[in-house]
Amino acid sequence: PAAAALVLNIKPKTGVLMLNMGGPEKLEDVHDFLLRLFMDTDLMQLPVQNKLGPFIARRRTPKIQEQYSKIGGGSPIKAWTSMQGEGMVKLLDEMCPETGESQGLTLFYIGFRYVHPLTEEAIEQMEKDGVERAVAFTQYPQYSCSTTGSSLNAIYRYYSNHGNRPMMRWSVIDRWPTHPLLIEVTHTHTHTHTLLHHHNQRAESLNGNPLFFRALADLVQSHLKSNEPCSRQLTLRCPLCVNPTCAQTKAFFSRQKL
């Protein structure tokens, strides 16, 4: 339905941007992944980072490629995120039809920090698609300046660097470690893993668990109904924070008019 809406040139009503660090899908993607990672000053600050970052990325690439080759030659995170996004918007159609999914008007987008599709590329596509209501949905349950914070800073920088005001109304789901369904699916998975371990079997990944999809959909539904741009915690500065972008990013989201 969502793809059909775009073919018919119907503007999506709601766009959910699923934020994560990402991972190289192919061995040849490893160097660029590492380069972006070691150049991210929100994640780490190194001496002469513009020179040391590329040096470390080049040195580490062969070893990381070797490790990825042992698990099939690449990261499965994009495939899992796509599956979760599809499951999430399908459930939103049932749980929260006012978001527009019943008319094919809710879409999910993937925004990775260090591999394609990059966060900036996803924002550009959302603006091009004419999304009205954008939800930045971190896929890290716990908040950290180096993970969720870095992704949110990328959104702020996108508009700051382009000198444009967003056409979309932004809000953010910035943490969700105690969501009841997340706790339930984690408990069930842990119990199953323990039982199978005694029989030398491996439990199926919880990434594809339908209950996990429902947790994601419930988080988005609750967030949209709250009509709040962000959590109260997001507006607070971390103790001794010296990153000026963090304050600007927090102000960007907290001042959004929904």
Beta strands, then each sheet from edge to edge (+ up, - down):
strand 1: 14-20
strand 2: 106-112
strand 3: 133-138
strand 4: 169-173
sheet 1: 2+ 1+ 3+ 4+
end
